[in-house]
Amino acid sequence: MTQTHPQLDWQFSSFREWVLTAPILTQRGQGDYEIHIVPRPHYCDRGDWLIFVECHNGDLDEQDGFPRYYFGGADDVKVQMETWLNRRAAYRAAL
């Protein structure tokens, strides 16, 4: 059975970054992931975007590898982060 995920609501902040807050449920209880997609200067050769994920009451550790660099447009990065989010058991448990 396929689970339907709610529409994710990316917000463009006054700091010129995309932000998404998504609920999670872990052994510690309810929490959330706060995902920030930050544009990098046009001359940077390691990526067009820098991704940060803050985890409140959750399951991230150094193996998750944040911050991360991404190339491409903002929509491409959002799709990649939504895929990452949908594969996280803590996010799926909160739905």
C-alpha positions as CSV (number, residue, x, y, z in Angstrom):
1,M,0.0,0.0,0.0
2,T,1.4,3.4,-1.0
3,Q,1.3,6.1,1.7
4,T,0.3,9.6,0.6
5,H,2.6,12.2,1.9
6,P,1.3,15.7,2.6
7,Q,2.2,18.6,0.3
8,L,5.5,20.0,1.7
9,D,5.4,23.8,2.2
10,W,8.7,25.4,1.3
11,Q,8.9,29.0,2.5
12,F,11.3,31.6,1.1
13,S,12.7,33.5,4.1
14,S,13.8,37.1,4.4
15,F,17.4,35.7,4.5
16,R,17.0,34.6,0.8
17,E,16.9,30.9,1.6
18,W,14.3,28.2,1.3
19,V,13.1,26.6,4.6
20,L,11.0,23.6,5.2
21,T,9.9,22.3,8.6
22,A,8.7,18.7,8.7
23,P,7.4,16.7,11.6
24,I,9.2,13.6,12.9
25,L,8.5,10.9,15.5
26,T,11.4,9.1,17.2
27,Q,11.9,7.1,20.4
28,R,12.4,10.4,22.1
29,G,9.0,11.6,21.0
30,Q,7.8,14.3,18.5
31,G,10.2,16.7,16.9
32,D,11.0,18.1,13.5
33,Y,13.5,18.5,10.8
34,E,14.2,22.1,9.7
35,I,15.8,22.1,6.2
36,H,17.5,25.2,4.9
37,I,18.6,25.6,1.3
38,V,21.0,28.5,1.1
39,P,22.3,29.9,-2.2
40,R,26.0,30.1,-2.7
41,P,27.9,32.9,-4.6
42,H,27.9,32.4,-8.4
43,Y,31.7,31.9,-8.4
44,C,31.6,28.9,-6.0
45,D,32.8,25.7,-7.7
46,R,31.6,23.2,-5.0
47,G,27.9,23.7,-5.4
48,D,25.2,26.2,-6.1
49,W,23.4,25.5,-2.8
50,L,24.4,24.6,0.7
51,I,21.9,22.5,2.6
52,F,21.6,22.5,6.4
53,V,19.3,20.2,8.4
54,E,18.5,21.0,12.0
55,C,16.9,18.1,13.9
56,H,14.9,18.8,17.0
57,N,14.4,15.7,19.2
58,G,15.6,13.4,16.4
59,D,17.9,11.0,14.8
60,L,20.6,12.9,12.8
61,D,24.3,12.2,13.4
62,E,27.6,13.0,11.7
63,Q,27.0,10.2,9.2
64,D,24.1,12.1,7.6
65,G,26.7,14.4,6.2
66,F,25.2,17.9,6.7
67,P,25.9,20.5,5.5
68,R,25.9,19.3,1.9
69,Y,26.6,21.0,-1.4
70,Y,24.3,20.7,-4.4
71,F,24.4,21.8,-8.0
72,G,21.4,22.8,-10.1
73,G,18.3,24.8,-9.6
74,A,16.4,25.4,-6.4
75,D,13.6,23.1,-7.6
76,D,16.0,20.2,-8.2
77,V,17.4,20.7,-4.7
78,K,14.0,20.7,-3.2
79,V,13.1,17.4,-4.9
80,Q,16.4,15.8,-3.6
81,M,15.6,16.9,-0.1
82,E,12.0,15.8,-0.3
83,T,13.3,12.3,-1.4
84,W,15.7,12.3,1.5
85,L,12.9,13.3,3.9
86,N,10.5,10.6,2.5
87,R,13.1,7.9,3.1
88,R,13.5,8.9,6.8
89,A,11.7,6.5,9.1
90,A,11.2,9.3,11.7
91,Y,9.4,11.4,9.1
92,R,7.2,8.6,7.9
93,A,6.3,7.7,11.5
94,A,5.0,11.2,12.1
95,L,2.6,11.1,9.2
